[in-house]
Amino acid sequence: MTLRTALRQGTEILTQAGVFEPRLTAEVLLCHALRREKVYLYSHPEHELSTVEWIHYGRYLHERMGGKPTQYITRVQEFYGREFGVSPAVLIPRPETEHVVEEALRVAPGARRVLDIGTGSGALAVTLALELGAWAVGTDLSFEAVGVARRNAAKLGARAEFVQCDLAAAVGGRFPLIVSNPPYIPAREMGTLQHEVRDHEPHLALLGGEAGTEIYERIVPQVERLLEPGGWLVFEIGYQGEARVRAAFGERWKEVRTVRDLAGWPRVVLGRFGG
């Protein structure tokens, strides 16, 4: 079977299965099976798949038809222009989370120490360490997630270390910048998530309690012992949590504000610690 035929058949199979963007998905999975870049598909359309390549491609198509996210098949996801390794132990980094990076860089461009609470793949910690030339610490309750984050930092050359603990319980010292993208899906909405998310991504990184804001309310008091006076806390939030997250910032906080994403939804809440 040639690449041209494999790509056409894969697209048809994924289309019939109702997979979003079937052509693009088939391209990504075929490239992964061949261990080649996308340009090879179109510069060598008559390339005949080996038996091993066809077996891998067929398995990847079958997994995607069953709802497994493409990123968990290829084990990579791009974030802020860099390729991060992912596994089912971590949430797949979303483009929306790049708003956290942008706001952090805007309010704390000189930060040389960064804390990322609930780091997952390490996307925020590693990105900010590299963009700021900083040293970053990331925490996560999941031992497996900490392993993924450590591998990403090593692969991308970031000065970062990662600690397994509940939120910031095992962290000391002072930071000028703390970021977090904690779980924020309310319990009542878990059943409404796309099945690719609900059935494959870790619930530990999704479920934010009954209201979806309980973890934010736990983070803010911990952060108050870790932030330098004048330091910034930058949260990613869910669309339904803005009011309660803002309320979690008490009287010791200044310049608390909300940033909306490109779709107009509340996406980031940030504040400066008064000390």
Summary of the structure (lengths in Angstrom):
residues: 275
radius of gyration: 20.5
end to end distance: 66.1
largest distance: 66.9
contacts: 921
relative contact order: 0.11
helix: 44%
strand: 22%
